Amino acid sequence: MRIHIIGTGLLGASLGLALSEQDHRVSLEDTSPTAQQLAADLGAGEVMPTGDQANDPQIVVVATPPDVAAPVIASALVTYPNATVTDVASVKTRLLEAVRELVHGSDLDRYIGCHPMAGREKSGAIAARSDLFTARPWVVCSDEDTPSDRLGEVVEMAEATGASVIHLDPRIHDAAVARVSHVPQVISSLVASQLRHAPLEEVALAGQGLRDVTRIAASDPRLWTQILTGNSEEVRSVLVELRTELDDVITALELGAGSTGVLAKAIALGNEGHDRIPGKHGQAPTKYAVVTILVPDTPGTLATLFKDIGDLDINVEDFRMDHAPGQKLGIVDVSVVPATQQELEIGLLSKGWQIPESAIEKEGIA
Amino acid sequence: MRIHIIGTGLLGASLGLALSEQDHRVSLEDTSPTAQQLAADLGAGEVMPTGDQANDPQIVVVATPPDVAAPVIASALVTYPNATVTDVASVKTRLLEAVRELVHGSDLDRYIGCHPMAGREKSGAIAARSDLFTARPWVVCSDEDTPSDRLGEVVEMAEATGASVIHLDPRIHDAAVARVSHVPQVISSLVASQLRHAPLEEVALAGQGLRDVTRIAASDPRLWTQILTGNSEEVRSVLVELRTELDDVITALELGAGSTGVLAKAIALGNEGHDRIPGKHGQAPTKYAVVTILVPDTPGTLATLFKDIGDLDINVEDFRMDHAPGQKLGIVDVSVVPATQQELEIGLLSKGWQIPESAIEKEGIA
């Protein structure tokens, strides 16, 4: 395929690298000649001579900053009347509306909005990687007017990067990322914010629960301000729902005895939502068995542990290491399919590993 | 030491097992003769003949359900006039007040409240483990009236189980667990609750951020209703603070342009709070370098990976495995001290591992 990329920042340059590796023909364009040349030097594609047009591209990818994406998309639809035009912005509805206002009706059929859900904390072509999209979801927003051959081209390009294509309506996409990404970010930040004035001796009681809830609270404020602003209605709507449930909990705590049912319900509804999160490989939700192992905190110990697990021919679905405050001991949680739990425990115990607990779920620890 | 344990459920029996292993002399008492005998049969200590007293114990540990702890503590102070009496309940202030109302002033000096921060989802002596407390915080609540020899005995007992002792005022303890444990639990449940009515195609976009924020939303509603009710004032107070910040965010999203400063500040305050969470080994917060490795999802691969890391003689501080939806590929994040990051990346690349990104922080990914 012949693909033209406008905007050679992190996403544009990474896409160029990925497609060039697959022997697609990539041309690059950026308002900054330096950025454009850098991406080309890194191997993301060919530089276009100033003022020139790309040679009849099949796909034009707009990978500019989101606040200029709409006019660049509209202009690309005019400049390349045969091409399918797509983009990589993380909020879709408002962008589609802005493009619709700028172009004629039939041209809109050639625009297919996308959101590859990949990124990193660094920006610019210098941070680009050909495998940035590998194993990440790539959302494609089409509707009934989208010609199937154009849709097929965009999907082929996305899959060439190693991403997993997911088809979604723009509104559904924006509502989904509000719920699964933007709101969790806001709430994680708010929970972490409550630690600001706590003495360190109090924060020292932090367990794995707090660490998990607040991990993404380390995110970049500038980036997230743009994302939240771009999807403000959907994010607000979910936050308002959440606040209503929070109000109920606060009232129940105030009333004390007699209102414990409200507290039990809040936790139970959380169970219900948690069970909807899919397991590995995009399958239906899976409950794994968790085996907890105490390990000395020395180089090579994890290698021995995983070699011992590998010798048992049991596949590890997930693992995490807990931090033991003040102790030179690691607590490793290994998740396996429940049918293999007993075999794993017996196998590891026989090799001298310490397994303090053995249960299907380790959640709910006070 | 001679230690008498009243209440042979999960915590009491586990404590008995741990202390018996260390050759301390443990006697057991429970209102249920069956529970008492089971704990003894498991090796948690000696059963007391009905109606008898323990033989002059140095420490009496009350490990009953929290709603009967106060009268049992008061009674133990009378029955054992030489003993130090302690307990294991997870909320301390209300319990201390209840005990104070029941006993004479000087007897109160012999009571030292504790909260070993360990547990599991199963209950009863049958679920007991001698290493339940290993590497977990054990909070000891004493004040200026606590005789130092009695405090020393309680600390010695706690440390004999492998726990890390932390001294805290009861009020500070309750405020601390509200902030680092109880509020994160409520909020995690509320975020997960918002997924209940989302179509599975939307929830399929879930990344590691959502999974982390909602992991503890799988917790037991009954257990958490008791905990939240017992610490309702402190939990409510932190939730009200959090709600004020949430209201600010909701208002800013409604106002749109011009109020982005509020959004940026909310995320920045989250950064600040996140930085206060201590690193491993109870040290000051540490920023680790994260190296991300793509691994085929087959048995033995992790063993090879950790063997290769071990061969480089680099210590792994933390690791996690990300789930790649729809793909048979794992994404492993390995945290190391920043000084060893480059060595690790070069070493792993030379052994053929795929490292798509290489950066100090992987947070903030859109």
Chai-1 contact restraints between the chains, C-beta under 6 A:
chainA,res_idxA,chainB,res_idxB,connection_type,confidence,min_distance_angstrom,max_distance_angstrom,comment,restraint_id
A,S90,B,A366,contact,1.0,0.0,6.0,A-B,restraint_1
A,G119,B,I365,contact,1.0,0.0,6.0,A-B,restraint_2
A,G119,B,A366,contact,1.0,0.0,6.0,A-B,restraint_3
A,R120,B,E357,contact,1.0,0.0,6.0,A-B,restraint_4
A,E121,B,E361,contact,1.0,0.0,6.0,A-B,restraint_5
A,E121,B,G364,contact,1.0,0.0,6.0,A-B,restraint_6
A,K122,B,A359,contact,1.0,0.0,6.0,A-B,restraint_7
A,R129,B,P356,contact,1.0,0.0,6.0,A-B,restraint_8
A,D131,B,P356,contact,1.0,0.0,6.0,A-B,restraint_9
A,A135,B,A324,contact,1.0,0.0,6.0,A-B,restraint_10
A,A135,B,Q327,contact,1.0,0.0,6.0,A-B,restraint_11
A,A135,B,L329,contact,1.0,0.0,6.0,A-B,restraint_12
A,P137,B,L205,contact,1.0,0.0,6.0,A-B,restraint_13
A,P137,B,P325,contact,1.0,0.0,6.0,A-B,restraint_14
A,S164,B,P325,contact,1.0,0.0,6.0,A-B,restraint_15
A,S164,B,G326,contact,1.0,0.0,6.0,A-B,restraint_16
A,S164,B,Q327,contact,1.0,0.0,6.0,A-B,restraint_17
A,A176,B,E202,contact,1.0,0.0,6.0,A-B,restraint_18
A,A176,B,L205,contact,1.0,0.0,6.0,A-B,restraint_19
A,R179,B,Q194,contact,1.0,0.0,6.0,A-B,restraint_20
A,R179,B,A198,contact,1.0,0.0,6.0,A-B,restraint_21
A,V180,B,L205,contact,1.0,0.0,6.0,A-B,restraint_22
A,V180,B,A206,contact,1.0,0.0,6.0,A-B,restraint_23
A,V180,B,L210,contact,1.0,0.0,6.0,A-B,restraint_24
A,P184,B,V191,contact,1.0,0.0,6.0,A-B,restraint_25
A,P184,B,G209,contact,1.0,0.0,6.0,A-B,restraint_26
A,P184,B,L210,contact,1.0,0.0,6.0,A-B,restraint_27
A,P184,B,V213,contact,1.0,0.0,6.0,A-B,restraint_28
A,V186,B,V249,contact,1.0,0.0,6.0,A-B,restraint_29
A,I187,B,I187,contact,1.0,0.0,6.0,A-B,restraint_30
A,I187,B,V191,contact,1.0,0.0,6.0,A-B,restraint_31
A,S188,B,V213,contact,1.0,0.0,6.0,A-B,restraint_32
A,S189,B,A266,contact,1.0,0.0,6.0,A-B,restraint_33
A,S189,B,I267,contact,1.0,0.0,6.0,A-B,restraint_34
A,S189,B,G270,contact,1.0,0.0,6.0,A-B,restraint_35
A,L190,B,L242,contact,1.0,0.0,6.0,A-B,restraint_36
A,L190,B,E245,contact,1.0,0.0,6.0,A-B,restraint_37
A,L190,B,L246,contact,1.0,0.0,6.0,A-B,restraint_38
A,V191,B,P184,contact,1.0,0.0,6.0,A-B,restraint_39
A,V191,B,I187,contact,1.0,0.0,6.0,A-B,restraint_40
A,A192,B,G270,contact,1.0,0.0,6.0,A-B,restraint_41
A,A192,B,G273,contact,1.0,0.0,6.0,A-B,restraint_42
A,A192,B,H274,contact,1.0,0.0,6.0,A-B,restraint_43
A,S193,B,L269,contact,1.0,0.0,6.0,A-B,restraint_44
A,S193,B,G270,contact,1.0,0.0,6.0,A-B,restraint_45
A,S193,B,G273,contact,1.0,0.0,6.0,A-B,restraint_46
A,Q194,B,R179,contact,1.0,0.0,6.0,A-B,restraint_47
A,Q194,B,V238,contact,1.0,0.0,6.0,A-B,restraint_48
A,Q194,B,L242,contact,1.0,0.0,6.0,A-B,restraint_49
A,L195,B,G273,contact,1.0,0.0,6.0,A-B,restraint_50
A,L195,B,R276,contact,1.0,0.0,6.0,A-B,restraint_51
A,R196,B,E272,contact,1.0,0.0,6.0,A-B,restraint_52
A,R196,B,G273,contact,1.0,0.0,6.0,A-B,restraint_53
A,A198,B,R179,contact,1.0,0.0,6.0,A-B,restraint_54
A,E202,B,A176,contact,1.0,0.0,6.0,A-B,restraint_55
A,V203,B,R276,contact,1.0,0.0,6.0,A-B,restraint_56
A,V203,B,I277,contact,1.0,0.0,6.0,A-B,restraint_57
A,A204,B,P278,contact,1.0,0.0,6.0,A-B,restraint_58
A,L205,B,P137,contact,1.0,0.0,6.0,A-B,restraint_59
A,L205,B,A176,contact,1.0,0.0,6.0,A-B,restraint_60
A,L205,B,V180,contact,1.0,0.0,6.0,A-B,restraint_61
A,A206,B,V180,contact,1.0,0.0,6.0,A-B,restraint_62
A,A206,B,I277,contact,1.0,0.0,6.0,A-B,restraint_63
A,G209,B,P184,contact,1.0,0.0,6.0,A-B,restraint_64
A,G209,B,I216,contact,1.0,0.0,6.0,A-B,restraint_65
A,L210,B,V180,contact,1.0,0.0,6.0,A-B,restraint_66
A,L210,B,P184,contact,1.0,0.0,6.0,A-B,restraint_67
A,D212,B,D212,contact,1.0,0.0,6.0,A-B,restraint_68
A,D212,B,R215,contact,1.0,0.0,6.0,A-B,restraint_69
A,V213,B,P184,contact,1.0,0.0,6.0,A-B,restraint_70
A,V213,B,S188,contact,1.0,0.0,6.0,A-B,restraint_71
A,V213,B,V213,contact,1.0,0.0,6.0,A-B,restraint_72
A,T214,B,H274,contact,1.0,0.0,6.0,A-B,restraint_73
A,R215,B,D212,contact,1.0,0.0,6.0,A-B,restraint_74
A,I216,B,G209,contact,1.0,0.0,6.0,A-B,restraint_75
A,A217,B,G270,contact,1.0,0.0,6.0,A-B,restraint_76
A,A217,B,H274,contact,1.0,0.0,6.0,A-B,restraint_77
A,A218,B,H274,contact,1.0,0.0,6.0,A-B,restraint_78
A,A218,B,E363,contact,1.0,0.0,6.0,A-B,restraint_79
A,S219,B,E363,contact,1.0,0.0,6.0,A-B,restraint_80
A,S219,B,G364,contact,1.0,0.0,6.0,A-B,restraint_81
A,D220,B,G364,contact,1.0,0.0,6.0,A-B,restraint_82
A,P221,B,A264,contact,1.0,0.0,6.0,A-B,restraint_83
A,P221,B,I267,contact,1.0,0.0,6.0,A-B,restraint_84
A,P221,B,A268,contact,1.0,0.0,6.0,A-B,restraint_85
A,L223,B,G364,contact,1.0,0.0,6.0,A-B,restraint_86
A,W224,B,I267,contact,1.0,0.0,6.0,A-B,restraint_87
A,T225,B,T260,contact,1.0,0.0,6.0,A-B,restraint_88
A,T225,B,L263,contact,1.0,0.0,6.0,A-B,restraint_89
A,T225,B,A264,contact,1.0,0.0,6.0,A-B,restraint_90
A,I227,B,A366,contact,1.0,0.0,6.0,A-B,restraint_91
A,L228,B,L263,contact,1.0,0.0,6.0,A-B,restraint_92
A,T229,B,T260,contact,1.0,0.0,6.0,A-B,restraint_93
A,S232,B,L253,contact,1.0,0.0,6.0,A-B,restraint_94
A,S232,B,G256,contact,1.0,0.0,6.0,A-B,restraint_95
A,V235,B,L253,contact,1.0,0.0,6.0,A-B,restraint_96
A,R236,B,I250,contact,1.0,0.0,6.0,A-B,restraint_97
A,R236,B,L253,contact,1.0,0.0,6.0,A-B,restraint_98
A,V238,B,Q194,contact,1.0,0.0,6.0,A-B,restraint_99
A,L239,B,I250,contact,1.0,0.0,6.0,A-B,restraint_100
A,L242,B,L190,contact,1.0,0.0,6.0,A-B,restraint_101
A,L242,B,Q194,contact,1.0,0.0,6.0,A-B,restraint_102
A,R243,B,L246,contact,1.0,0.0,6.0,A-B,restraint_103
A,E245,B,L190,contact,1.0,0.0,6.0,A-B,restraint_104
A,L246,B,L190,contact,1.0,0.0,6.0,A-B,restraint_105
A,L246,B,R243,contact,1.0,0.0,6.0,A-B,restraint_106
A,V249,B,V186,contact,1.0,0.0,6.0,A-B,restraint_107
A,I250,B,R236,contact,1.0,0.0,6.0,A-B,restraint_108
A,I250,B,L239,contact,1.0,0.0,6.0,A-B,restraint_109
A,L253,B,S232,contact,1.0,0.0,6.0,A-B,restraint_110
A,L253,B,V235,contact,1.0,0.0,6.0,A-B,restraint_111
A,L253,B,R236,contact,1.0,0.0,6.0,A-B,restraint_112
A,G256,B,S232,contact,1.0,0.0,6.0,A-B,restraint_113
A,T260,B,T225,contact,1.0,0.0,6.0,A-B,restraint_114
A,T260,B,T229,contact,1.0,0.0,6.0,A-B,restraint_115
A,L263,B,T225,contact,1.0,0.0,6.0,A-B,restraint_116
A,L263,B,L228,contact,1.0,0.0,6.0,A-B,restraint_117
A,A264,B,P221,contact,1.0,0.0,6.0,A-B,restraint_118
A,A264,B,T225,contact,1.0,0.0,6.0,A-B,restraint_119
A,A266,B,S189,contact,1.0,0.0,6.0,A-B,restraint_120
A,I267,B,S189,contact,1.0,0.0,6.0,A-B,restraint_121
A,I267,B,P221,contact,1.0,0.0,6.0,A-B,restraint_122
A,I267,B,W224,contact,1.0,0.0,6.0,A-B,restraint_123
A,A268,B,P221,contact,1.0,0.0,6.0,A-B,restraint_124
A,L269,B,S193,contact,1.0,0.0,6.0,A-B,restraint_125
A,G270,B,S189,contact,1.0,0.0,6.0,A-B,restraint_126
A,G270,B,A192,contact,1.0,0.0,6.0,A-B,restraint_127
A,G270,B,S193,contact,1.0,0.0,6.0,A-B,restraint_128
A,G270,B,A217,contact,1.0,0.0,6.0,A-B,restraint_129
A,E272,B,R196,contact,1.0,0.0,6.0,A-B,restraint_130
A,G273,B,A192,contact,1.0,0.0,6.0,A-B,restraint_131
A,G273,B,S193,contact,1.0,0.0,6.0,A-B,restraint_132
A,G273,B,L195,contact,1.0,0.0,6.0,A-B,restraint_133
A,G273,B,R196,contact,1.0,0.0,6.0,A-B,restraint_134
A,H274,B,A192,contact,1.0,0.0,6.0,A-B,restraint_135
A,H274,B,T214,contact,1.0,0.0,6.0,A-B,restraint_136
A,H274,B,A217,contact,1.0,0.0,6.0,A-B,restraint_137
A,H274,B,A218,contact,1.0,0.0,6.0,A-B,restraint_138
A,R276,B,L195,contact,1.0,0.0,6.0,A-B,restraint_139
A,R276,B,V203,contact,1.0,0.0,6.0,A-B,restraint_140
A,I277,B,A206,contact,1.0,0.0,6.0,A-B,restraint_141
A,P278,B,A204,contact,1.0,0.0,6.0,A-B,restraint_142
A,K280,B,H323,contact,1.0,0.0,6.0,A-B,restraint_143
A,G282,B,P325,contact,1.0,0.0,6.0,A-B,restraint_144
A,G282,B,G326,contact,1.0,0.0,6.0,A-B,restraint_145
A,P299,B,G310,contact,1.0,0.0,6.0,A-B,restraint_146
A,P299,B,D313,contact,1.0,0.0,6.0,A-B,restraint_147
A,P299,B,N315,contact,1.0,0.0,6.0,A-B,restraint_148
A,G300,B,G310,contact,1.0,0.0,6.0,A-B,restraint_149
A,L302,B,F306,contact,1.0,0.0,6.0,A-B,restraint_150
A,L302,B,V316,contact,1.0,0.0,6.0,A-B,restraint_151
A,A303,B,F306,contact,1.0,0.0,6.0,A-B,restraint_152
A,A303,B,K307,contact,1.0,0.0,6.0,A-B,restraint_153
A,A303,B,G310,contact,1.0,0.0,6.0,A-B,restraint_154
A,F306,B,L302,contact,1.0,0.0,6.0,A-B,restraint_155
A,F306,B,A303,contact,1.0,0.0,6.0,A-B,restraint_156
A,F306,B,F306,contact,1.0,0.0,6.0,A-B,restraint_157
A,K307,B,A303,contact,1.0,0.0,6.0,A-B,restraint_158
A,G310,B,P299,contact,1.0,0.0,6.0,A-B,restraint_159
A,G310,B,G300,contact,1.0,0.0,6.0,A-B,restraint_160
A,G310,B,A303,contact,1.0,0.0,6.0,A-B,restraint_161
A,D313,B,P299,contact,1.0,0.0,6.0,A-B,restraint_162
A,N315,B,P299,contact,1.0,0.0,6.0,A-B,restraint_163
A,V316,B,L302,contact,1.0,0.0,6.0,A-B,restraint_164
A,D318,B,M321,contact,1.0,0.0,6.0,A-B,restraint_165
A,F319,B,M321,contact,1.0,0.0,6.0,A-B,restraint_166
A,R320,B,R320,contact,1.0,0.0,6.0,A-B,restraint_167
A,M321,B,D318,contact,1.0,0.0,6.0,A-B,restraint_168
A,M321,B,F319,contact,1.0,0.0,6.0,A-B,restraint_169
A,H323,B,K280,contact,1.0,0.0,6.0,A-B,restraint_170
A,A324,B,A135,contact,1.0,0.0,6.0,A-B,restraint_171
A,P325,B,P137,contact,1.0,0.0,6.0,A-B,restraint_172
A,P325,B,S164,contact,1.0,0.0,6.0,A-B,restraint_173
A,P325,B,G282,contact,1.0,0.0,6.0,A-B,restraint_174
A,G326,B,S164,contact,1.0,0.0,6.0,A-B,restraint_175
A,G326,B,G282,contact,1.0,0.0,6.0,A-B,restraint_176
A,Q327,B,A135,contact,1.0,0.0,6.0,A-B,restraint_177
A,Q327,B,S164,contact,1.0,0.0,6.0,A-B,restraint_178
A,L329,B,A135,contact,1.0,0.0,6.0,A-B,restraint_179
A,P356,B,R129,contact,1.0,0.0,6.0,A-B,restraint_180
A,P356,B,D131,contact,1.0,0.0,6.0,A-B,restraint_181
A,E357,B,R120,contact,1.0,0.0,6.0,A-B,restraint_182
A,A359,B,E121,contact,1.0,0.0,6.0,A-B,restraint_183
A,E361,B,E121,contact,1.0,0.0,6.0,A-B,restraint_184
A,E363,B,A218,contact,1.0,0.0,6.0,A-B,restraint_185
A,E363,B,S219,contact,1.0,0.0,6.0,A-B,restraint_186
A,G364,B,E121,contact,1.0,0.0,6.0,A-B,restraint_187
A,G364,B,S219,contact,1.0,0.0,6.0,A-B,restraint_188
A,G364,B,D220,contact,1.0,0.0,6.0,A-B,restraint_189
A,G364,B,L223,contact,1.0,0.0,6.0,A-B,restraint_190
A,I365,B,G119,contact,1.0,0.0,6.0,A-B,restraint_191
A,A366,B,S90,contact,1.0,0.0,6.0,A-B,restraint_192
A,A366,B,G119,contact,1.0,0.0,6.0,A-B,restraint_193
A,A366,B,I227,contact,1.0,0.0,6.0,A-B,restraint_194
